[in-house]
Each structure stands twice: as C-alpha cells, then as structure tokens.
Amino acid sequence: MVVTRTTQIVPDRLALYTMAAALVGYFGVKRLYRQYGLNASRNSHQNRLRTDLGAARLKRERADSEHRISLLRPIGLDPDCWRAARFSDRTTNPHDLVRMTTAN
C-alpha cells in the first residue's frame, strides 16, 4: 500500500497553482502588450482618428485654397477691374488696352 504524506501534497499543490497562475499571467501580459494586443488596438484606433482629423483639415484647407484660386482667375473679373488693378500696381498705363481671353 502506498501512503502519501501531507507534507508532500501541500508543496505539490502550491507549485501547481503557482505554475498555473504564471501561465495565465504570461498570456494575459501578451494579450495586453504584444503587437496585436489590446493596447496596440487602442493605439491604432487613436492613430486612425488622428489621421482622419488631419485628412479632414487638409480637405478644408484645399477647398479654401481652391476657392481663393478661383477668385484669382481672370474669367471672374471684368476688364475695368484688371485695368484698375494693373494701374494700382504701376505695371501698366491706364490707357492700355486689356484683352480678355478664355482659358481652354
């Protein structure tokens, strides 16, 4: 007959529970901090939001710039405005003839 001592059972169980806790802790830490873990997921979500906000800001800036450029095109101004602008810049004589052409 085999008799086990109580003094052997307690350290064995303690070692078993310690190893199980270490294994669970190991995979728990990996789940949080690895490349595809929870923190990485949160960081990628924050980066995506930051990128989307930057893209929206750039779209607004581009629309604003395109609007400003459209105001500079000569099609929107009459010849008298061009003549007055050129005269105020002292690049032409007010008696010069200004010919407007359409952009192709």
WOJOTA-V407742 format. One record per run of one state. SS is the DSSP state (hx for helix, st for strand, lp for the rest). FROM is the first residue (numbers start at 1). LEN is the number of residues. If there is no record, write none. Layout:
ss=SS from=FROM len=LEN
ss=SS from=FROM len=LEN
This chain:
ss=lp from=1 len=5
ss=hx from=6 len=28
ss=lp from=34 len=4
ss=hx from=38 len=35
ss=lp from=73 len=1
ss=hx from=74 len=3
ss=lp from=77 len=2
ss=hx from=79 len=10
ss=lp from=89 len=16
